[in-house]
Amino acid sequence: MRFQYAGAIVLLGLMTLGACSAPPPKEGRSRDANTPAGKLGQAAYKASVEVGKAGKVIGQKLDTAAHNAHEGWKEAARKDQNKKQSQ
């Protein structure tokens, strides 16, 4: 279930970053920043930056969780091996 949320966040971030990747022409940049569309674009950019940061944090947490799970599986295998040897 968590992987679905993480995937949705990453997908949303990539779509947002893709939409914001083309820079506007220099002559209209300052004039367009004060229009409602310019303000919406600034908000979308800020949201995409936050989504990128959240995606990075989620990726790190998933990496840590996968590492811990792998270590747990190795420990369980060692315990099972010790049980078999002692019997």
N, C-alpha and C positions, 0 to 999 in steps of 0.2 A: 504494500500500500504506500509506503514512504517513497519507494522508487518511482511511483506514478507522479507524486507531487514534485519530486526532484526533476523528473523528466519534463514535466509541464513548465516548471520554472526556467529550466535551461532553454527549452524551446521558445518560450516567451522572450527570454533575454536575447537569444540569437535573432529572432524575428525583429525585435526592437532595434538591436544594433545594426542589422541589415538595412532597416528603413532609414536610419540616421547616418549612414556611412557617407553619403554624397554631400560634400560641403556646398553651401549656397554661394552664389556669386558675391564677390566682395562689395560691390557698389550698393547692393540692396540689403546687406546684412544688418546694419545698425538701424535702418529705417523699418525693416520688417520685424525686428525684435520687440517692438512696442505694440504690435497688432495682436488681436486675440489668437490668431494662428501662430504667431511667433512665440507668444507666451505658452501656448499648448505644446509647441515644439520643444521649448526649454524644459517644460515639465516632463515630457516624454524622454528627453535626454537624461534628466536627473533620475527618472525611474529606471531607465536602462542601465545606468551606472550602478544603482542599488541592486538591481537584479543580478548583474554581473558579480558584484561582491557577494551576494547571498549564494549564488551558484558555486562560487569558489569555496565558501565556507562549507556548504553542503557536500561538495566533492571531497574535501578534506575529512569531514566526519564519516562519510561513507568509506573512505580508504582506511581510516582507523578502525571502524567497525568490522570491515572485512579482515583486516590483519588480526584483530582480537578473536574473531570467529575461527580463523585458520589456526591460531595458537591453541584455542580450546579443543579443536579437533585433534591436533597433534598430541595434546596432553591426554585426551580420552583414549587415543590409540595406544599411548605408552602404558596407561593404566590397564587396558585390556590385555596387552602383551604381558605385563607383570602378573596378572591374574592367571593367564594360561600357563605361564612358566611355573608358578607356585603350586598348581594343581597336579 
